[in-house]
Amino acid sequence: MNEEFSQDEKNGFYKAVFSRRDVRSHFMPEPIDDKTLSKILNAAHHAPSVGFSQPWNFILIKDVETRKKVKESFDDERKRSATLVEDPKRTKYLSLRLEGILSSAVNVCVTYDPTKFGPFVIGRSSIPETGIYSVCCAIQNLWLAARTEGIGLGWVSILSNDDLKKILEIPEHVVPIAYLCLGHVSEFAEKPDLETVGWLPRLDLKDVVFYEKWNSLDDPTWNQIRQMIVSNLDYA
Ligand SMILES: Cc1cc2nc3c(=O)[nH]c(=O)nc-3n(C[C@H](O)[C@H](O)[C@H](O)COP(=O)(O)O)c2cc1C
């Protein structure tokens, strides 16, 4: 199967990439149909993984009581993290909407199980974190597939993993990697919420691409692409 993508297919892919958003405040109450949710999960399950270890599991959560407990953990952690920043940032931080735990249709906890196919996993012995990187690849597939299906997704990391493990009865050796809120949305914002409220700007691509070595922003061998990147090429 080495077919090229048609121009329409390429456009579809980039549309998903550029219009994907982290959604917290635009969830609608209607449920996600099971076929759509299973397609999204199947896309996640086809992510790359170190040594093909597929170290993920997806815990699907609808129960309101469970979600209320997770929301309590969020409230506690948010209060705790607010003490780490000074005013006026603190007040701004506390005014941000940073979760959709109860307002979304479904929550999904994505976990990492280092014992799957273990202990020897090809490629994981030098950099053990590659197991977690693999789970993050699955999460990104899930996020893009959700966007493609018109489903919004918000990642909530202001949570205690200890709380999550207790609430969801996750075994000791398994690590919660992401707590995701999914649902239909009234809109996908054009820009990240944190950009819109002036929390942080998007960096320029030209400032994050180095040539040949760390921090080298200029190298004659890379002149052409560098010009394109610097001149903010219209990628459409
Ligand atoms: C690892 C990770 C953790 C995140 N945790 C939170 C969170 O706790 N609450 C929240 O509102 N957004 C969270 N986000 C979403 C980011 O704030 C968001 O991706 C970023 O602002 C860029 O916006 P965009 O995803 O709409 O492009 C998280 C994203 C990632 C990748």
The ligand as an SDF file (V2000), in Angstrom:
LIG
                    3D

 31 33  0  0  0  0  0  0  0  0999 V2000
    0.5040   17.3770   28.0090 C   0  0  0  0  0  0  0  0  0  0  0  0
   -0.5920   18.4110   27.9220 C   0  0  0  0  0  0  0  0  0  0  0  0
   -1.2730   18.7940   29.0730 C   0  0  0  0  0  0  0  0  0  0  0  0
   -2.2670   19.7770   29.0220 C   0  0  0  0  0  0  0  0  0  0  0  0
   -2.9840   20.0950   30.1430 N   0  0  0  0  0  0  0  0  0  0  0  0
   -3.9970   20.9770   30.0830 C   0  0  0  0  0  0  0  0  0  0  0  0
   -4.8170   21.2760   31.2220 C   0  0  0  0  0  0  0  0  0  0  0  0
   -4.6370   20.7560   32.3200 O   0  0  0  0  0  0  0  0  0  0  0  0
   -5.8170   22.1560   31.0640 N   0  0  0  0  0  0  0  0  0  0  0  0
   -6.0640   22.7790   29.8800 C   0  0  0  0  0  0  0  0  0  0  0  0
   -6.9920   23.5760   29.7940 O   0  0  0  0  0  0  0  0  0  0  0  0
   -5.3080   22.5080   28.7700 N   0  0  0  0  0  0  0  0  0  0  0  0
   -4.2990   21.6140   28.8540 C   0  0  0  0  0  0  0  0  0  0  0  0
   -3.5590   21.3320   27.7300 N   0  0  0  0  0  0  0  0  0  0  0  0
   -3.8700   22.0070   26.4600 C   0  0  0  0  0  0  0  0  0  0  0  0
   -2.8720   23.1140   26.1250 C   0  0  0  0  0  0  0  0  0  0  0  0
   -3.0700   24.2160   26.9560 O   0  0  0  0  0  0  0  0  0  0  0  0
   -3.0750   23.4720   24.6580 C   0  0  0  0  0  0  0  0  0  0  0  0
   -2.7290   22.3560   23.8780 O   0  0  0  0  0  0  0  0  0  0  0  0
   -2.2390   24.6860   24.2170 C   0  0  0  0  0  0  0  0  0  0  0  0
   -2.6470   25.8280   24.9020 O   0  0  0  0  0  0  0  0  0  0  0  0
   -2.3370   24.9240   22.7120 C   0  0  0  0  0  0  0  0  0  0  0  0
   -3.6750   25.0460   22.3290 O   0  0  0  0  0  0  0  0  0  0  0  0
   -4.3340   24.1060   21.2180 P   0  0  0  0  0  0  0  0  0  0  0  0
   -4.2190   22.6700   21.7140 O   0  0  0  0  0  0  0  0  0  0  0  0
   -5.7640   24.5460   21.1100 O   0  0  0  0  0  0  0  0  0  0  0  0
   -3.5500   24.2840   19.9560 O   0  0  0  0  0  0  0  0  0  0  0  0
   -2.5660   20.3720   27.7800 C   0  0  0  0  0  0  0  0  0  0  0  0
   -1.8750   19.9850   26.6150 C   0  0  0  0  0  0  0  0  0  0  0  0
   -0.9000   19.0120   26.6880 C   0  0  0  0  0  0  0  0  0  0  0  0
   -0.1940   18.5990   25.4170 C   0  0  0  0  0  0  0  0  0  0  0  0
  1  2  1  0
  2  3  1  0
  2 30  2  0
  3  4  2  0
  4  5  1  0
  4 28  1  0
  5  6  2  0
  6  7  1  0
  6 13  1  0
  7  8  2  0
  7  9  1  0
  9 10  1  0
 10 11  2  0
 10 12  1  0
 12 13  2  0
 13 14  1  0
 14 15  1  0
 14 28  1  0
 15 16  1  0
 16 17  1  0
 16 18  1  0
 18 19  1  0
 18 20  1  0
 20 21  1  0
 20 22  1  0
 22 23  1  0
 23 24  1  0
 24 25  2  0
 24 26  1  0
 24 27  1  0
 28 29  2  0
 29 30  1  0
 30 31  1  0
M  END
$$$$
